[in-house]
Amino acid sequence: MVHNDFDTDHRYCPSCRRYVRYLLSPQRGYCTRCAGPVQLFSPTDEVEFHRDLRIVGRSERDSQDRVRPSL
Ligand SMILES: [Zn+2]
């Protein structure tokens, strides 16, 4: 059985500089260690995430846009 439970769900806390357990409010999540706002990714992981998105976007565009030759 798979559950998305509190013990395994983590987000990145910039204040603690690590992935932490968090409390989720309607607006956003908060660190259970320092009560600061958490984010989905660490800065490093966010760069990788956006790089992956660009790779996906580029390959989709290349397959559709064949009018303009690449330089
Ligand atoms: Zn924290």
N, CA, C, O and the ligand as a Tripos MOL2 file, in Angstrom:
@<TRIPOS>MOLECULE
protein
  285   283    72     0     0
PROTEIN
NO_CHARGES

@<TRIPOS>ATOM
      1 N           0.8440   -1.1960    0.0000 N.3       1 MET1
      2 CA          0.0000    0.0000    0.0000 C.3       1 MET1
      3 C           0.8840    1.2530    0.0000 C.2       1 MET1
      4 O           1.8860    1.3210    0.7110 O.2       1 MET1
      5 N           0.4980    2.2190   -0.7950 N.am      2 VAL2
      6 CA          1.2710    3.4560   -0.8750 C.3       2 VAL2
      7 C           0.5150    4.5720   -0.1970 C.2       2 VAL2
      8 O          -0.6420    4.8330   -0.5240 O.2       2 VAL2
      9 N           1.1670    5.2420    0.7570 N.am      3 HIS3
     10 CA          0.5720    6.4840    1.2170 C.3       3 HIS3
     11 C           1.5890    7.6030    1.2310 C.2       3 HIS3
     12 O           2.7800    7.4110    1.4720 O.2       3 HIS3
     13 N           1.0590    8.7800    0.9600 N.am      4 ASN4
     14 CA          1.8710    9.9760    0.9710 C.3       4 ASN4
     15 C           1.7840   10.5690    2.3680 C.2       4 ASN4
     16 O           1.0100   11.4960    2.6040 O.2       4 ASN4
     17 N           2.5690   10.0420    3.2870 N.am      5 ASP5
     18 CA          2.3390   10.4370    4.6670 C.3       5 ASP5
     19 C           3.3290   11.4970    5.1340 C.2       5 ASP5
     20 O           4.2960   11.8240    4.4450 O.2       5 ASP5
     21 N           3.0660   12.0060    6.2850 N.am      6 PHE6
     22 CA          3.8060   13.1240    6.8330 C.3       6 PHE6
     23 C           5.2890   12.8030    7.0200 C.2       6 PHE6
     24 O           6.1420   13.6710    6.8340 O.2       6 PHE6
     25 N           5.5930   11.5760    7.3820 N.am      7 ASP7
     26 CA          6.9710   11.2150    7.7030 C.3       7 ASP7
     27 C           7.8870   11.1770    6.4860 C.2       7 ASP7
     28 O           9.0990   11.3410    6.6200 O.2       7 ASP7
     29 N           7.3300   10.9660    5.3190 N.am      8 THR8
     30 CA          8.1830   10.8240    4.1390 C.3       8 THR8
     31 C           8.1430   12.0460    3.2310 C.2       8 THR8
     32 O           8.9250   12.1320    2.2840 O.2       8 THR8
     33 N           7.2490   12.9920    3.5000 N.am      9 ASP9
     34 CA          7.1130   14.1510    2.6300 C.3       9 ASP9
     35 C           7.9930   15.2840    3.1560 C.2       9 ASP9
     36 O           7.8460   15.7110    4.3010 O.2       9 ASP9
     37 N           8.9030   15.7640    2.3180 N.am     10 HIS10
     38 CA          9.8370   16.7940    2.7470 C.3      10 HIS10
     39 C           9.8880   17.9290    1.7270 C.2      10 HIS10
     40 O           9.6700   17.7280    0.5320 O.2      10 HIS10
     41 N          10.1770   19.1030    2.2260 N.am     11 ARG11
     42 CA         10.4510   20.2500    1.3560 C.3      11 ARG11
     43 C          11.7120   20.9410    1.8490 C.2      11 ARG11
     44 O          12.1920   20.6990    2.9560 O.2      11 ARG11
     45 N          12.2310   21.8110    0.9870 N.am     12 TYR12
     46 CA         13.4810   22.4790    1.3190 C.3      12 TYR12
     47 C          13.2330   23.7360    2.1310 C.2      12 TYR12
     48 O          12.4160   24.5740    1.7500 O.2      12 TYR12
     49 N          13.9400   23.8740    3.2580 N.am     13 CYS13
     50 CA         13.8650   25.0770    4.0820 C.3      13 CYS13
     51 C          15.1460   25.8790    3.8810 C.2      13 CYS13
     52 O          16.2300   25.4050    4.2190 O.2      13 CYS13
     53 N          15.0330   27.1040    3.3280 N.am     14 PRO14
     54 CA         16.2390   27.9290    3.1170 C.3      14 PRO14
     55 C          16.9250   28.2890    4.4230 C.2      14 PRO14
     56 O          18.1480   28.4280    4.4550 O.2      14 PRO14
     57 N          16.1650   28.4420    5.5000 N.am     15 SER15
     58 CA         16.7550   28.8090    6.7920 C.3      15 SER15
     59 C          17.5880   27.6640    7.3610 C.2      15 SER15
     60 O          18.7010   27.8750    7.8430 O.2      15 SER15
     61 N          17.0460   26.4620    7.3020 N.am     16 CYS16
     62 CA         17.7660   25.2870    7.8120 C.3      16 CYS16
     63 C          18.7630   24.7440    6.7780 C.2      16 CYS16
     64 O          19.6490   23.9570    7.1100 O.2      16 CYS16
     65 N          18.6030   25.1750    5.5300 N.am     17 ARG17
     66 CA         19.4580   24.7130    4.4290 C.3      17 ARG17
     67 C          19.4350   23.2020    4.2840 C.2      17 ARG17
     68 O          20.4670   22.5620    4.0860 O.2      17 ARG17
     69 N          18.2430   22.6520    4.3870 N.am     18 ARG18
     70 CA         18.0910   21.2150    4.2020 C.3      18 ARG18
     71 C          16.6340   20.8960    3.9230 C.2      18 ARG18
     72 O          15.7560   21.7390    4.1080 O.2      18 ARG18
     73 N          16.3820   19.6680    3.4750 N.am     19 TYR19
     74 CA         15.0120   19.2120    3.3250 C.3      19 TYR19
     75 C          14.4720   18.8440    4.6950 C.2      19 TYR19
     76 O          15.1260   18.1390    5.4640 O.2      19 TYR19
     77 N          13.2640   19.3310    4.9950 N.am     20 VAL20
     78 CA         12.6880   19.1770    6.3230 C.3      20 VAL20
     79 C          11.2460   18.7060    6.2090 C.2      20 VAL20
     80 O          10.6250   18.7830    5.1490 O.2      20 VAL20
     81 N          10.7370   18.2220    7.3220 N.am     21 ARG21
     82 CA          9.2970   17.9910    7.3990 C.3      21 ARG21
     83 C           8.6120   19.3410    7.5220 C.2      21 ARG21
     84 O           9.1890   20.2900    8.0540 O.2      21 ARG21
     85 N           7.3860   19.4290    7.0350 N.am     22 TYR22
     86 CA          6.7360   20.7390    7.0010 C.3      22 TYR22
     87 C           5.2600   20.6110    7.3060 C.2      22 TYR22
     88 O           4.6670   19.5400    7.1820 O.2      22 TYR22
     89 N           4.6770   21.7380    7.7120 N.am     23 LEU23
     90 CA          3.2340   21.8400    7.9170 C.3      23 LEU23
     91 C           2.6540   22.6360    6.7660 C.2      23 LEU23
     92 O           3.1840   23.6800    6.3860 O.2      23 LEU23
     93 N           1.5670   22.1350    6.2170 N.am     24 LEU24
     94 CA          1.0000   22.7760    5.0380 C.3      24 LEU24
     95 C          -0.1940   23.6350    5.4310 C.2      24 LEU24
     96 O          -1.1730   23.1360    5.9860 O.2      24 LEU24
     97 N          -0.1070   24.9290    5.1410 N.am     25 SER25
     98 CA         -1.2540   25.8200    5.2910 C.3      25 SER25
     99 C          -1.8720   25.9940    3.9060 C.2      25 SER25
    100 O          -1.2850   25.5600    2.9150 O.2      25 SER25
    101 N          -3.0500   26.6230    3.8180 N.am     26 PRO26
    102 CA         -3.6610   26.8230    2.4930 C.3      26 PRO26
    103 C          -2.7580   27.6060    1.5410 C.2      26 PRO26
    104 O          -2.8050   27.3900    0.3300 O.2      26 PRO26
    105 N          -1.9440   28.5050    2.0710 N.am     27 GLN27
    106 CA         -1.0900   29.3200    1.2100 C.3      27 GLN27
    107 C           0.2150   28.6110    0.8660 C.2      27 GLN27
    108 O           0.6180   28.5650   -0.2960 O.2      27 GLN27
    109 N           0.8770   28.0530    1.8930 N.am     28 ARG28
    110 CA          2.1770   27.4410    1.6510 C.3      28 ARG28
    111 C           2.5720   26.5690    2.8280 C.2      28 ARG28
    112 O           1.8200   26.4420    3.7940 O.2      28 ARG28
    113 N           3.7600   25.9650    2.7480 N.am     29 GLY29
    114 CA          4.2180   25.0930    3.8080 C.3      29 GLY29
    115 C           5.2030   25.7900    4.7210 C.2      29 GLY29
    116 O           5.8710   26.7490    4.3340 O.2      29 GLY29
    117 N           5.2770   25.2910    5.9350 N.am     30 TYR30
    118 CA          6.1900   25.8790    6.9120 C.3      30 TYR30
    119 C           7.0250   24.7910    7.5680 C.2      30 TYR30
    120 O           6.5420   23.6990    7.8710 O.2      30 TYR30
    121 N           8.2820   25.1200    7.7770 N.am     31 CYS31
    122 CA          9.2430   24.2130    8.3860 C.3      31 CYS31
    123 C           8.8170   23.8410    9.8050 C.2      31 CYS31
    124 O           8.4010   24.7030   10.5800 O.2      31 CYS31
    125 N           8.9220   22.5580   10.1410 N.am     32 THR32
    126 CA          8.5800   22.1430   11.5100 C.3      32 THR32
    127 C           9.7350   22.3870   12.4670 C.2      32 THR32
    128 O           9.5660   22.2610   13.6800 O.2      32 THR32
    129 N          10.9170   22.7380   11.9400 N.am     33 ARG33
    130 CA         12.0730   22.9900   12.8050 C.3      33 ARG33
    131 C          12.1730   24.4630   13.2000 C.2      33 ARG33
    132 O          12.3690   24.7810   14.3730 O.2      33 ARG33
    133 N          12.0360   25.3730   12.2090 N.am     34 CYS34
    134 CA         12.2240   26.8060   12.4900 C.3      34 CYS34
    135 C          10.9830   27.6300   12.1770 C.2      34 CYS34
    136 O          10.9810   28.8400   12.4050 O.2      34 CYS34
    137 N           9.9230   27.0040   11.6570 N.am     35 ALA35
    138 CA          8.6540   27.6800   11.3360 C.3      35 ALA35
    139 C           8.7710   28.6310   10.1510 C.2      35 ALA35
    140 O           7.8390   29.3850    9.8720 O.2      35 ALA35
    141 N           9.8950   28.6070    9.4560 N.am     36 GLY36
    142 CA         10.0420   29.4400    8.2750 C.3      36 GLY36
    143 C           9.3480   28.8070    7.0790 C.2      36 GLY36
    144 O           9.0530   27.6120    7.0890 O.2      36 GLY36
    145 N           9.0830   29.6090    6.0410 N.am     37 PRO37
    146 CA          8.4510   29.0830    4.8400 C.3      37 PRO37
    147 C           9.3820   28.1320    4.1000 C.2      37 PRO37
    148 O          10.5870   28.3700    4.0100 O.2      37 PRO37
    149 N           8.8140   27.0570    3.5740 N.am     38 VAL38
    150 CA          9.6060   26.0830    2.8260 C.3      38 VAL38
    151 C           9.2750   26.1880    1.3480 C.2      38 VAL38
    152 O           8.2460   26.7480    0.9690 O.2      38 VAL38
    153 N          10.1390   25.6540    0.5290 N.am     39 GLN39
    154 CA          9.9050   25.6130   -0.9050 C.3      39 GLN39
    155 C          10.0920   24.2010   -1.3990 C.2      39 GLN39
    156 O          10.6410   23.3430   -0.7070 O.2      39 GLN39
    157 N           9.6150   23.9730   -2.6360 N.am     40 LEU40
    158 CA          9.5840   22.6170   -3.1630 C.3      40 LEU40
    159 C          10.9880   22.0660   -3.3700 C.2      40 LEU40
    160 O          11.2520   20.9020   -3.0720 O.2      40 LEU40
    161 N          11.8960   22.9100   -3.8840 N.am     41 PHE41
    162 CA         13.2300   22.4390   -4.2330 C.3      41 PHE41
    163 C          14.3050   23.2690   -3.5490 C.2      41 PHE41
    164 O          14.0790   24.4340   -3.2240 O.2      41 PHE41
    165 N          15.4530   22.6830   -3.3330 N.am     42 SER42
    166 CA         16.6290   23.4460   -2.9650 C.3      42 SER42
    167 C          17.0820   24.2210   -4.2000 C.2      42 SER42
    168 O          16.7090   23.8650   -5.3180 O.2      42 SER42
    169 N          17.8880   25.2840   -4.0150 N.am     43 PRO43
    170 CA         18.3650   26.0390   -5.1860 C.3      43 PRO43
    171 C          19.0400   25.1450   -6.2120 C.2      43 PRO43
    172 O          18.8410   25.3290   -7.4130 O.2      43 PRO43
    173 N          19.8190   24.1960   -5.7710 N.am     44 THR44
    174 CA         20.5080   23.2870   -6.6910 C.3      44 THR44
    175 C          19.5140   22.4410   -7.4680 C.2      44 THR44
    176 O          19.6180   22.3050   -8.6870 O.2      44 THR44
    177 N          18.5480   21.8730   -6.7520 N.am     45 ASP45
    178 CA         17.5690   21.0270   -7.4110 C.3      45 ASP45
    179 C          16.6730   21.8290   -8.3360 C.2      45 ASP45
    180 O          16.2190   21.3160   -9.3580 O.2      45 ASP45
    181 N          16.4130   23.0910   -7.9850 N.am     46 GLU46
    182 CA         15.5620   23.9210   -8.8200 C.3      46 GLU46
    183 C          16.2400   24.1940  -10.1610 C.2      46 GLU46
    184 O          15.5890   24.1830  -11.2060 O.2      46 GLU46
    185 N          17.5380   24.4360  -10.1270 N.am     47 VAL47
    186 CA         18.2810   24.6390  -11.3710 C.3      47 VAL47
    187 C          18.1720   23.4030  -12.2450 C.2      47 VAL47
    188 O          17.9240   23.5060  -13.4470 O.2      47 VAL47
    189 N          18.3580   22.2370  -11.6440 N.am     48 GLU48
    190 CA         18.2570   20.9970  -12.4080 C.3      48 GLU48
    191 C          16.8530   20.7950  -12.9530 C.2      48 GLU48
    192 O          16.6800   20.3400  -14.0830 O.2      48 GLU48
    193 N          15.8410   21.1360  -12.1400 N.am     49 PHE49
    194 CA         14.4550   20.9820  -12.5630 C.3      49 PHE49
    195 C          14.1760   21.8390  -13.7890 C.2      49 PHE49
    196 O          13.5820   21.3650  -14.7570 O.2      49 PHE49
    197 N          14.6050   23.1150  -13.7530 N.am     50 HIS50
    198 CA         14.3490   24.0000  -14.8830 C.3      50 HIS50
    199 C          15.1670   23.5990  -16.0980 C.2      50 HIS50
    200 O          14.7180   23.7610  -17.2330 O.2      50 HIS50
    201 N          16.3660   23.0760  -15.8690 N.am     51 ARG51
    202 CA         17.1690   22.5960  -16.9940 C.3      51 ARG51
    203 C          16.4680   21.4180  -17.6690 C.2      51 ARG51
    204 O          16.4330   21.3280  -18.8960 O.2      51 ARG51
    205 N          15.9220   20.5320  -16.8740 N.am     52 ASP52
    206 CA         15.1850   19.4050  -17.4440 C.3      52 ASP52
    207 C          13.9760   19.8890  -18.2300 C.2      52 ASP52
    208 O          13.6710   19.3530  -19.2960 O.2      52 ASP52
    209 N          13.2790   20.9120  -17.7030 N.am     53 LEU53
    210 CA         12.1180   21.4530  -18.4140 C.3      53 LEU53
    211 C          12.5270   22.0310  -19.7540 C.2      53 LEU53
    212 O          11.8350   21.8470  -20.7550 O.2      53 LEU53
    213 N          13.6620   22.7380  -19.7740 N.am     54 ARG54
    214 CA         14.1250   23.3330  -21.0300 C.3      54 ARG54
    215 C          14.4650   22.2580  -22.0490 C.2      54 ARG54
    216 O          14.1830   22.4120  -23.2370 O.2      54 ARG54
    217 N          15.0630   21.1850  -21.5920 N.am     55 ILE55
    218 CA         15.4240   20.0970  -22.5060 C.3      55 ILE55
    219 C          14.1640   19.5020  -23.1220 C.2      55 ILE55
    220 O          14.1120   19.2500  -24.3250 O.2      55 ILE55
    221 N          13.1510   19.2800  -22.2900 N.am     56 VAL56
    222 CA         11.8850   18.7350  -22.7900 C.3      56 VAL56
    223 C          11.2470   19.7120  -23.7600 C.2      56 VAL56
    224 O          10.8130   19.3150  -24.8420 O.2      56 VAL56
    225 N          11.1810   21.0230  -23.3800 N.am     57 GLY57
    226 CA         10.5640   22.0300  -24.2210 C.3      57 GLY57
    227 C          11.2790   22.1620  -25.5520 C.2      57 GLY57
    228 O          10.6450   22.3100  -26.5970 O.2      57 GLY57
    229 N          12.6230   22.1080  -25.5100 N.am     58 ARG58
    230 CA         13.3920   22.2730  -26.7340 C.3      58 ARG58
    231 C          13.1450   21.1150  -27.6950 C.2      58 ARG58
    232 O          12.9660   21.3270  -28.8940 O.2      58 ARG58
    233 N          13.1340   19.9170  -27.1780 N.am     59 SER59
    234 CA         12.9530   18.7720  -28.0640 C.3      59 SER59
    235 C          11.5610   18.7810  -28.6910 C.2      59 SER59
    236 O          11.3900   18.3920  -29.8460 O.2      59 SER59
    237 N          10.5570   19.2330  -27.9100 N.am     60 GLU60
    238 CA          9.2100   19.3280  -28.4770 C.3      60 GLU60
    239 C           9.1510   20.3990  -29.5590 C.2      60 GLU60
    240 O           8.5040   20.2090  -30.5890 O.2      60 GLU60
    241 N           9.8290   21.5310  -29.3270 N.am     61 ARG61
    242 CA          9.8070   22.6110  -30.2930 C.3      61 ARG61
    243 C          10.5500   22.2030  -31.5640 C.2      61 ARG61
    244 O          10.1150   22.5120  -32.6740 O.2      61 ARG61
    245 N          11.6690   21.5090  -31.3920 N.am     62 ASP62
    246 CA         12.4370   21.0880  -32.5590 C.3      62 ASP62
    247 C          11.6390   20.1620  -33.4630 C.2      62 ASP62
    248 O          11.7620   20.2090  -34.6870 O.2      62 ASP62
    249 N          10.8220   19.3210  -32.8450 N.am     63 SER63
    250 CA         10.0660   18.3780  -33.6540 C.3      63 SER63
    251 C           8.9270   19.0620  -34.4000 C.2      63 SER63
    252 O           8.4520   18.5600  -35.4180 O.2      63 SER63
    253 N           8.4830   20.2390  -33.8740 N.am     64 GLN64
    254 CA          7.3550   20.9280  -34.5070 C.3      64 GLN64
    255 C           7.8200   22.0390  -35.4450 C.2      64 GLN64
    256 O           7.2100   22.2650  -36.4890 O.2      64 GLN64
    257 N           8.8910   22.7260  -35.0800 N.am     65 ASP65
    258 CA          9.3160   23.8970  -35.8340 C.3      65 ASP65
    259 C          10.4280   23.5190  -36.8050 C.2      65 ASP65
    260 O          11.6040   23.5080  -36.4410 O.2      65 ASP65
    261 N          10.0590   23.2180  -38.0060 N.am     66 ARG66
    262 CA         11.0580   22.8320  -39.0030 C.3      66 ARG66
    263 C          11.2180   23.9130  -40.0720 C.2      66 ARG66
    264 O          11.9240   23.7050  -41.0600 O.2      66 ARG66
    265 N          10.5670   25.0690  -39.8840 N.am     67 VAL67
    266 CA         10.6210   26.1340  -40.8780 C.3      67 VAL67
    267 C          11.9530   26.8610  -40.8040 C.2      67 VAL67
    268 O          12.6150   27.0960  -41.8150 O.2      67 VAL67
    269 N          12.3360   27.2170  -39.5570 N.am     68 ARG68
    270 CA         13.5560   27.9950  -39.3850 C.3      68 ARG68
    271 C          14.7430   27.0750  -39.1460 C.2      68 ARG68
    272 O          14.7550   26.3300  -38.1660 O.2      68 ARG68
    273 N          15.7260   27.1120  -40.0110 N.am     69 PRO69
    274 CA         16.9030   26.2440  -39.8030 C.3      69 PRO69
    275 C          17.7370   26.7210  -38.6240 C.2      69 PRO69
    276 O          17.8360   27.9230  -38.3760 O.2      69 PRO69
    277 N          18.3320   25.7910  -37.9020 N.am     70 SER70
    278 CA         19.1940   26.1620  -36.7900 C.3      70 SER70
    279 C          20.5280   26.6540  -37.3140 C.2      70 SER70
    280 O          21.0100   26.1650  -38.3350 O.2      70 SER70
    281 N          21.1280   27.6120  -36.6330 N.am     71 LEU71
    282 CA         22.3760   28.2200  -37.1050 C.3      71 LEU71
    283 C          23.5900   27.4590  -36.6360 C.2      71 LEU71
    284 O          24.7180   27.8410  -36.9480 O.2      71 LEU71
    285 ZN         13.6530   25.4480    8.8200 Zn       72 ZN72
@<TRIPOS>BOND
     1     1     2 1
     2     2     3 1
     3     3     4 2
     4     3     5 am
     5     5     6 1
     6     6     7 1
     7     7     8 2
     8     7     9 am
     9     9    10 1
    10    10    11 1
    11    11    12 2
    12    11    13 am
    13    13    14 1
    14    14    15 1
    15    15    16 2
    16    15    17 am
    17    17    18 1
    18    18    19 1
    19    19    20 2
    20    19    21 am
    21    21    22 1
    22    22    23 1
    23    23    24 2
    24    23    25 am
    25    25    26 1
    26    26    27 1
    27    27    28 2
    28    27    29 am
    29    29    30 1
    30    30    31 1
    31    31    32 2
    32    31    33 am
    33    33    34 1
    34    34    35 1
    35    35    36 2
    36    35    37 am
    37    37    38 1
    38    38    39 1
    39    39    40 2
    40    39    41 am
    41    41    42 1
    42    42    43 1
    43    43    44 2
    44    43    45 am
    45    45    46 1
    46    46    47 1
    47    47    48 2
    48    47    49 am
    49    49    50 1
    50    50    51 1
    51    51    52 2
    52    51    53 am
    53    53    54 1
    54    54    55 1
    55    55    56 2
    56    55    57 am
    57    57    58 1
    58    58    59 1
    59    59    60 2
    60    59    61 am
    61    61    62 1
    62    62    63 1
    63    63    64 2
    64    63    65 am
    65    65    66 1
    66    66    67 1
    67    67    68 2
    68    67    69 am
    69    69    70 1
    70    70    71 1
    71    71    72 2
    72    71    73 am
    73    73    74 1
    74    74    75 1
    75    75    76 2
    76    75    77 am
    77    77    78 1
    78    78    79 1
    79    79    80 2
    80    79    81 am
    81    81    82 1
    82    82    83 1
    83    83    84 2
    84    83    85 am
    85    85    86 1
    86    86    87 1
    87    87    88 2
    88    87    89 am
    89    89    90 1
    90    90    91 1
    91    91    92 2
    92    91    93 am
    93    93    94 1
    94    94    95 1
    95    95    96 2
    96    95    97 am
    97    97    98 1
    98    98    99 1
    99    99   100 2
   100    99   101 am
   101   101   102 1
   102   102   103 1
   103   103   104 2
   104   103   105 am
   105   105   106 1
   106   106   107 1
   107   107   108 2
   108   107   109 am
   109   109   110 1
   110   110   111 1
   111   111   112 2
   112   111   113 am
   113   113   114 1
   114   114   115 1
   115   115   116 2
   116   115   117 am
   117   117   118 1
   118   118   119 1
   119   119   120 2
   120   119   121 am
   121   121   122 1
   122   122   123 1
   123   123   124 2
   124   123   125 am
   125   125   126 1
   126   126   127 1
   127   127   128 2
   128   127   129 am
   129   129   130 1
   130   130   131 1
   131   131   132 2
   132   131   133 am
   133   133   134 1
   134   134   135 1
   135   135   136 2
   136   135   137 am
   137   137   138 1
   138   138   139 1
   139   139   140 2
   140   139   141 am
   141   141   142 1
   142   142   143 1
   143   143   144 2
   144   143   145 am
   145   145   146 1
   146   146   147 1
   147   147   148 2
   148   147   149 am
   149   149   150 1
   150   150   151 1
   151   151   152 2
   152   151   153 am
   153   153   154 1
   154   154   155 1
   155   155   156 2
   156   155   157 am
   157   157   158 1
   158   158   159 1
   159   159   160 2
   160   159   161 am
   161   161   162 1
   162   162   163 1
   163   163   164 2
   164   163   165 am
   165   165   166 1
   166   166   167 1
   167   167   168 2
   168   167   169 am
   169   169   170 1
   170   170   171 1
   171   171   172 2
   172   171   173 am
   173   173   174 1
   174   174   175 1
   175   175   176 2
   176   175   177 am
   177   177   178 1
   178   178   179 1
   179   179   180 2
   180   179   181 am
   181   181   182 1
   182   182   183 1
   183   183   184 2
   184   183   185 am
   185   185   186 1
   186   186   187 1
   187   187   188 2
   188   187   189 am
   189   189   190 1
   190   190   191 1
   191   191   192 2
   192   191   193 am
   193   193   194 1
   194   194   195 1
   195   195   196 2
   196   195   197 am
   197   197   198 1
   198   198   199 1
   199   199   200 2
   200   199   201 am
   201   201   202 1
   202   202   203 1
   203   203   204 2
   204   203   205 am
   205   205   206 1
   206   206   207 1
   207   207   208 2
   208   207   209 am
   209   209   210 1
   210   210   211 1
   211   211   212 2
   212   211   213 am
   213   213   214 1
   214   214   215 1
   215   215   216 2
   216   215   217 am
   217   217   218 1
   218   218   219 1
   219   219   220 2
   220   219   221 am
   221   221   222 1
   222   222   223 1
   223   223   224 2
   224   223   225 am
   225   225   226 1
   226   226   227 1
   227   227   228 2
   228   227   229 am
   229   229   230 1
   230   230   231 1
   231   231   232 2
   232   231   233 am
   233   233   234 1
   234   234   235 1
   235   235   236 2
   236   235   237 am
   237   237   238 1
   238   238   239 1
   239   239   240 2
   240   239   241 am
   241   241   242 1
   242   242   243 1
   243   243   244 2
   244   243   245 am
   245   245   246 1
   246   246   247 1
   247   247   248 2
   248   247   249 am
   249   249   250 1
   250   250   251 1
   251   251   252 2
   252   251   253 am
   253   253   254 1
   254   254   255 1
   255   255   256 2
   256   255   257 am
   257   257   258 1
   258   258   259 1
   259   259   260 2
   260   259   261 am
   261   261   262 1
   262   262   263 1
   263   263   264 2
   264   263   265 am
   265   265   266 1
   266   266   267 1
   267   267   268 2
   268   267   269 am
   269   269   270 1
   270   270   271 1
   271   271   272 2
   272   271   273 am
   273   273   274 1
   274   274   275 1
   275   275   276 2
   276   275   277 am
   277   277   278 1
   278   278   279 1
   279   279   280 2
   280   279   281 am
   281   281   282 1
   282   282   283 1
   283   283   284 2
@<TRIPOS>SUBSTRUCTURE
     1 MET1         2 RESIDUE 1 A MET
     2 VAL2         6 RESIDUE 1 A VAL
     3 HIS3        10 RESIDUE 1 A HIS
     4 ASN4        14 RESIDUE 1 A ASN
     5 ASP5        18 RESIDUE 1 A ASP
     6 PHE6        22 RESIDUE 1 A PHE
     7 ASP7        26 RESIDUE 1 A ASP
     8 THR8        30 RESIDUE 1 A THR
     9 ASP9        34 RESIDUE 1 A ASP
    10 HIS10       38 RESIDUE 1 A HIS
    11 ARG11       42 RESIDUE 1 A ARG
    12 TYR12       46 RESIDUE 1 A TYR
    13 CYS13       50 RESIDUE 1 A CYS
    14 PRO14       54 RESIDUE 1 A PRO
    15 SER15       58 RESIDUE 1 A SER
    16 CYS16       62 RESIDUE 1 A CYS
    17 ARG17       66 RESIDUE 1 A ARG
    18 ARG18       70 RESIDUE 1 A ARG
    19 TYR19       74 RESIDUE 1 A TYR
    20 VAL20       78 RESIDUE 1 A VAL
    21 ARG21       82 RESIDUE 1 A ARG
    22 TYR22       86 RESIDUE 1 A TYR
    23 LEU23       90 RESIDUE 1 A LEU
    24 LEU24       94 RESIDUE 1 A LEU
    25 SER25       98 RESIDUE 1 A SER
    26 PRO26      102 RESIDUE 1 A PRO
    27 GLN27      106 RESIDUE 1 A GLN
    28 ARG28      110 RESIDUE 1 A ARG
    29 GLY29      114 RESIDUE 1 A GLY
    30 TYR30      118 RESIDUE 1 A TYR
    31 CYS31      122 RESIDUE 1 A CYS
    32 THR32      126 RESIDUE 1 A THR
    33 ARG33      130 RESIDUE 1 A ARG
    34 CYS34      134 RESIDUE 1 A CYS
    35 ALA35      138 RESIDUE 1 A ALA
    36 GLY36      142 RESIDUE 1 A GLY
    37 PRO37      146 RESIDUE 1 A PRO
    38 VAL38      150 RESIDUE 1 A VAL
    39 GLN39      154 RESIDUE 1 A GLN
    40 LEU40      158 RESIDUE 1 A LEU
    41 PHE41      162 RESIDUE 1 A PHE
    42 SER42      166 RESIDUE 1 A SER
    43 PRO43      170 RESIDUE 1 A PRO
    44 THR44      174 RESIDUE 1 A THR
    45 ASP45      178 RESIDUE 1 A ASP
    46 GLU46      182 RESIDUE 1 A GLU
    47 VAL47      186 RESIDUE 1 A VAL
    48 GLU48      190 RESIDUE 1 A GLU
    49 PHE49      194 RESIDUE 1 A PHE
    50 HIS50      198 RESIDUE 1 A HIS
    51 ARG51      202 RESIDUE 1 A ARG
    52 ASP52      206 RESIDUE 1 A ASP
    53 LEU53      210 RESIDUE 1 A LEU
    54 ARG54      214 RESIDUE 1 A ARG
    55 ILE55      218 RESIDUE 1 A ILE
    56 VAL56      222 RESIDUE 1 A VAL
    57 GLY57      226 RESIDUE 1 A GLY
    58 ARG58      230 RESIDUE 1 A ARG
    59 SER59      234 RESIDUE 1 A SER
    60 GLU60      238 RESIDUE 1 A GLU
    61 ARG61      242 RESIDUE 1 A ARG
    62 ASP62      246 RESIDUE 1 A ASP
    63 SER63      250 RESIDUE 1 A SER
    64 GLN64      254 RESIDUE 1 A GLN
    65 ASP65      258 RESIDUE 1 A ASP
    66 ARG66      262 RESIDUE 1 A ARG
    67 VAL67      266 RESIDUE 1 A VAL
    68 ARG68      270 RESIDUE 1 A ARG
    69 PRO69      274 RESIDUE 1 A PRO
    70 SER70      278 RESIDUE 1 A SER
    71 LEU71      282 RESIDUE 1 A LEU
    72 ZN72       285 GROUP 0 **** ****
